[in-house]
Amino acid sequence: MNAVINQGDSPFIPSCILKDVTLPNGIRLRVAIMGSGEPLLLLHGHPQNHLAWRKIAPELSQRFTVVMPDLRGYGDSDKPEGDTSLYSKKAMAQDIVQLMSALGHERFAFVGHDRGGRVGHRLALDYPEKVDRCVFIDIAPTATMYAKTDKEFATRYFWWFFLIQPAPLPEKMIGNDPAFFLQKHIEGQLKTPGATEPEIFADYLRCYRDPAMIHAACEDYRASATIDLEDDAADSDKRIACPLLLLWGEKGTVGQLYDVVATWQEKADNVSGQALPCGHSPQEEVPEKMLAALMPFLQKPDSA
């Protein structure tokens, strides 16, 4: 039986309630919920937590029931230890389906940024009956990005190759000064000064100082470079069936190195997209422009 425990109001997002939900698979997820209406799931990326959505969730909550979990391994959610398969995107997508079911949502719209988008890719393939429309933010398909790796990509996204090194090498190096690593990572990815407020960075850092989260983040990336690629190859004939909107930062690596729409047309049937004037995190850097691009797609009658 699912255990849902209220944790009170969010100190950072007004009118947002925090809950801990223990899933049938035994994983406990911290989730922030606000608003009313059709369910809308928002999944953050690395190295953030659900607070990545703080600037757009209040507006979205006027139309939707907004559900913002911390992914397995991140924020205040469980960080299971074991083999790397615990952080496969299949396992993380199962978490999300079980979470939404526990909250009474059997079909929902999805928005995923960074790692959250990669979980969403798996979600749309494994549970097509659950997702009525998807938005992926600033990603190309994982397999495509690894297959097309060159010096420029490896230099810009060095952590794709650093975090996957065998434990405990990256864990020890990051753990020596997590504040430095986190600050440099966020500053390098976001191209809008001040987009991450000091109090928000402090909360990201609170979570990132936990050795269990550092290890989980490394395992997330290790899974992407191993089991996730195997799962993608095994399902190479599957395509995302629901409408897919792509948003990316024109100042970021993904937008500059890839034809984002073309990469996803290889994986999905109904694809549209546009660049936004920012770096990796439009929901934090240009929230108004993000909402302007997002809302028409989420409310389109033909996308349900």
C-alpha positions as CSV (number, residue, x, y, z in Angstrom):
1,M,0.0,0.0,0.0
2,N,1.3,3.4,-0.9
3,A,2.3,5.7,2.0
4,V,1.7,9.4,1.4
5,I,3.0,11.6,4.2
6,N,2.5,15.4,4.1
7,Q,5.7,17.4,4.8
8,G,4.1,20.8,4.9
9,D,4.4,23.9,2.7
10,S,7.3,24.6,0.5
11,P,9.5,27.4,1.8
12,F,10.4,28.4,-1.7
13,I,7.2,28.0,-3.8
14,P,4.1,29.6,-2.3
15,S,1.0,27.5,-2.2
16,C,3.0,24.4,-2.9
17,I,2.6,21.3,-0.7
18,L,5.5,18.9,-0.1
19,K,4.8,15.2,0.4
20,D,6.8,12.0,0.8
21,V,5.3,9.1,-1.2
22,T,6.6,5.5,-0.7
23,L,6.0,3.6,-3.9
24,P,5.1,-0.1,-4.4
25,N,8.7,-0.7,-5.5
26,G,9.8,0.5,-2.1
27,I,11.3,3.8,-3.3
28,R,10.3,7.0,-1.4
29,L,10.1,10.2,-3.5
30,R,9.8,13.7,-2.2
31,V,7.2,15.5,-4.4
32,A,5.9,19.1,-4.5
33,I,2.3,19.6,-5.6
34,M,0.3,22.7,-6.4
35,G,-2.8,23.8,-8.4
36,S,-5.8,22.1,-9.8
37,G,-6.9,20.7,-13.1
38,E,-5.4,18.2,-15.5
39,P,-2.2,16.6,-14.2
40,L,1.1,17.9,-15.4
41,L,4.3,16.2,-14.4
42,L,7.6,18.2,-14.3
43,L,10.9,16.4,-13.9
44,H,14.1,18.3,-13.1
45,G,17.7,17.4,-14.2
46,H,21.2,17.2,-12.7
47,P,22.3,18.7,-10.4
48,Q,19.0,20.3,-9.3
49,N,15.8,19.2,-7.6
50,H,12.1,20.1,-7.9
51,L,13.0,23.8,-7.2
52,A,14.2,24.1,-10.7
53,W,10.5,24.7,-11.6
54,R,9.9,27.5,-9.0
55,K,9.6,30.3,-11.6
56,I,7.0,28.6,-13.9
57,A,5.1,26.3,-11.5
58,P,2.8,29.0,-10.0
59,E,1.6,30.1,-13.5
60,L,1.2,26.5,-14.6
61,S,-0.8,25.7,-11.5
62,Q,-3.5,28.1,-12.6
63,R,-4.4,25.6,-15.3
64,F,-3.0,22.2,-14.1
65,T,-2.3,20.1,-11.1
66,V,1.4,20.4,-11.1
67,V,3.4,17.5,-9.8
68,M,7.2,18.0,-9.2
69,P,9.1,15.1,-7.7
70,D,12.7,14.9,-6.8
71,L,14.1,12.1,-9.0
72,R,15.4,8.9,-7.4
73,G,18.9,9.7,-6.2
74,Y,18.3,13.5,-6.1
75,G,17.0,16.1,-3.7
76,D,15.2,14.6,-0.7
77,S,14.2,11.4,-2.5
78,D,15.6,8.0,-1.7
79,K,19.1,7.2,-3.0
80,P,19.3,3.4,-3.2
81,E,22.7,1.7,-3.2
82,G,23.5,-1.4,-5.3
83,D,24.4,-1.9,-8.9
84,T,24.1,0.7,-11.6
85,S,20.8,-0.7,-12.9
86,L,19.1,0.9,-9.9
87,Y,19.5,4.2,-11.9
88,S,18.5,3.0,-15.3
89,K,15.9,5.2,-16.9
90,K,13.6,2.2,-17.0
91,A,13.7,2.1,-13.2
92,M,13.3,5.8,-12.8
93,A,10.4,5.9,-15.3
94,Q,8.7,3.1,-13.3
95,D,9.0,5.4,-10.2
96,I,7.2,8.1,-12.0
97,V,4.3,5.9,-13.2
98,Q,3.9,4.5,-9.7
99,L,4.0,8.0,-8.2
100,M,1.4,9.4,-10.5
101,S,-0.9,6.4,-9.9
102,A,-0.5,6.8,-6.1
103,L,-1.6,10.4,-6.5
104,G,-4.6,9.4,-8.6
105,H,-3.3,10.3,-12.1
106,E,-3.4,7.5,-14.6
107,R,-2.7,9.7,-17.7
108,F,-0.8,13.0,-17.7
109,A,1.2,15.6,-19.6
110,F,5.0,15.6,-19.1
111,V,7.8,18.2,-19.1
112,G,11.3,17.0,-18.5
113,H,14.6,18.9,-18.3
114,D,18.0,17.4,-18.8
115,R,18.1,14.0,-16.9
116,G,14.4,14.4,-16.3
117,G,13.9,14.5,-20.1
118,R,15.9,11.3,-20.5
119,V,13.6,9.6,-17.9
120,G,10.7,11.0,-20.0
121,H,12.0,9.4,-23.2
122,R,11.9,6.0,-21.4
123,L,8.5,6.9,-19.9
124,A,7.0,7.6,-23.3
125,L,8.4,4.3,-24.8
126,D,7.5,2.0,-21.9
127,Y,4.2,3.6,-20.8
128,P,2.6,5.2,-23.9
129,E,-0.8,4.8,-22.4
130,K,0.2,7.1,-19.5
131,V,1.6,10.1,-21.4
132,D,-0.6,12.2,-23.6
133,R,2.1,14.8,-24.6
134,C,5.7,15.3,-23.8
135,V,8.1,18.3,-23.6
136,F,11.9,17.7,-23.5
137,I,14.1,20.6,-22.5
138,D,17.6,21.0,-23.9
139,I,18.4,17.4,-24.8
140,A,19.1,15.4,-27.8
141,P,18.7,11.6,-27.5
142,T,21.3,10.0,-25.3
143,A,22.4,7.4,-27.8
144,T,22.7,10.1,-30.5
145,M,24.9,12.3,-28.3
146,Y,27.3,9.5,-27.4
147,A,27.4,8.2,-31.0
148,K,28.3,11.6,-32.3
149,T,30.8,12.5,-29.6
150,D,33.7,14.6,-30.8
151,K,36.3,16.8,-29.1
152,E,34.0,19.8,-28.8
153,F,31.2,17.9,-27.2
154,A,33.6,16.0,-24.9
155,T,35.1,19.3,-23.8
156,R,31.8,21.1,-23.2
157,Y,30.1,18.1,-21.5
158,F,33.1,16.6,-19.8
159,W,31.0,15.3,-16.9
160,W,29.4,12.8,-19.3
161,F,32.8,11.1,-19.3
162,F,34.0,12.1,-15.8
163,L,31.0,10.9,-13.8
164,I,30.9,7.5,-15.5
165,Q,34.4,6.6,-14.2
166,P,34.4,3.6,-11.8
167,A,33.5,4.4,-8.2
168,P,34.9,5.9,-6.1
169,L,37.0,8.2,-8.3
170,P,34.5,10.9,-9.3
171,E,32.7,10.6,-5.9
172,K,35.9,11.3,-4.0
173,M,36.9,14.2,-6.3
174,I,33.6,15.9,-6.1
175,G,33.2,15.2,-2.4
176,N,36.4,17.1,-1.7
177,D,34.7,20.4,-2.6
178,P,31.0,19.9,-3.7
179,A,30.3,23.6,-3.5
180,F,33.0,24.4,-6.1
181,F,31.9,21.6,-8.4
182,L,28.2,22.5,-8.2
183,Q,28.9,26.2,-8.7
184,K,31.1,25.7,-11.7
185,H,28.7,23.2,-13.2
186,I,25.7,25.5,-12.9
187,E,27.6,28.6,-14.1
188,G,28.9,26.7,-17.1
189,Q,25.5,25.5,-18.1
190,L,23.3,28.5,-17.5
191,K,24.1,31.6,-19.5
192,T,21.9,34.1,-17.6
193,P,23.7,35.6,-14.6
194,G,21.6,35.5,-11.5
195,A,19.2,32.9,-12.8
196,T,19.9,30.7,-9.8
197,E,19.2,32.8,-6.7
198,P,21.6,32.4,-3.7
199,E,18.9,30.7,-1.5
200,I,18.1,28.2,-4.3
201,F,21.7,27.4,-4.9
202,A,22.0,26.9,-1.1
203,D,19.3,24.3,-1.3
204,Y,20.8,22.5,-4.3
205,L,24.1,22.5,-2.4
206,R,22.4,21.2,0.8
207,C,21.4,18.1,-1.2
208,Y,24.6,17.9,-3.2
209,R,26.8,17.8,-0.1
210,D,25.2,14.4,0.7
211,P,27.7,11.7,-0.4
212,A,24.8,9.5,-1.2
213,M,23.5,12.0,-3.8
214,I,27.0,12.4,-5.3
215,H,27.2,8.7,-5.7
216,A,23.6,8.5,-7.1
217,A,24.3,11.2,-9.7
218,C,27.4,9.3,-10.8
219,E,25.3,6.1,-11.0
220,D,22.7,8.0,-13.1
221,Y,25.3,8.9,-15.6
222,R,26.9,5.5,-15.5
223,A,23.5,4.0,-16.3
224,S,23.2,6.3,-19.3
225,A,26.5,5.1,-20.7
226,T,25.7,1.4,-20.2
227,I,22.3,-0.1,-19.5
228,D,20.3,2.8,-20.9
229,L,22.2,2.5,-24.3
230,E,21.4,-1.3,-24.2
231,D,17.8,-0.6,-23.5
232,D,17.6,2.0,-26.3
233,A,19.2,-0.5,-28.8
234,A,16.8,-3.2,-27.8
235,D,13.9,-0.9,-28.4
236,S,15.3,0.8,-31.6
237,D,12.0,0.0,-33.4
238,K,9.9,1.9,-30.8
239,R,8.9,5.5,-31.3
240,I,7.3,8.1,-29.1
241,A,3.7,8.2,-30.2
242,C,2.4,11.2,-28.4
243,P,3.1,14.8,-29.6
244,L,6.6,15.9,-28.6
245,L,7.7,19.5,-28.1
246,L,11.4,20.3,-27.9
247,L,12.7,23.5,-26.3
248,W,16.4,24.3,-26.0
249,G,18.7,27.2,-25.3
250,E,20.3,28.8,-28.3
251,K,23.3,29.7,-26.2
252,G,23.8,26.1,-24.9
253,T,25.7,23.1,-26.1
254,V,22.8,21.1,-27.3
255,G,21.4,23.8,-29.5
256,Q,24.8,24.7,-31.0
257,L,26.0,21.2,-31.7
258,Y,22.8,19.4,-32.9
259,D,19.8,19.9,-35.1
260,V,17.6,19.1,-32.1
261,V,14.3,18.6,-34.0
262,A,16.0,16.3,-36.5
263,T,17.5,14.1,-33.8
264,W,14.1,13.5,-32.2
265,Q,12.4,13.0,-35.5
266,E,14.4,9.7,-35.6
267,K,12.7,8.8,-32.3
268,A,9.2,10.2,-32.4
269,D,6.2,10.6,-34.8
270,N,5.0,14.1,-34.1
271,V,7.8,16.6,-33.3
272,S,8.0,20.4,-33.1
273,G,10.4,22.7,-31.3
274,Q,12.1,26.0,-30.9
275,A,15.1,27.6,-29.4
276,L,14.9,30.1,-26.6
277,P,17.4,32.9,-25.8
278,C,19.2,31.3,-22.9
279,G,21.5,28.5,-21.9
280,H,20.7,25.0,-20.6
281,S,17.8,25.9,-18.2
282,P,15.1,28.1,-19.8
283,Q,12.7,27.5,-16.9
284,E,15.2,29.3,-14.7
285,E,16.8,31.7,-17.2
286,V,13.8,33.0,-19.3
287,P,10.7,31.7,-17.5
288,E,8.2,34.1,-19.3
289,K,9.5,33.0,-22.7
290,M,9.4,29.4,-21.6
291,L,5.8,29.7,-20.5
292,A,4.9,31.4,-23.8
293,A,6.3,28.4,-25.7
294,L,4.9,25.8,-23.3
295,M,1.3,26.8,-22.7
296,P,-0.1,26.6,-26.3
297,F,1.3,23.1,-26.6
298,L,0.0,21.9,-23.3
299,Q,-3.5,23.2,-23.9
300,K,-3.8,22.1,-27.6
301,P,-7.0,20.0,-27.9
302,D,-5.4,17.8,-30.6
303,S,-2.4,16.9,-28.4
304,A,-4.6,14.9,-25.9
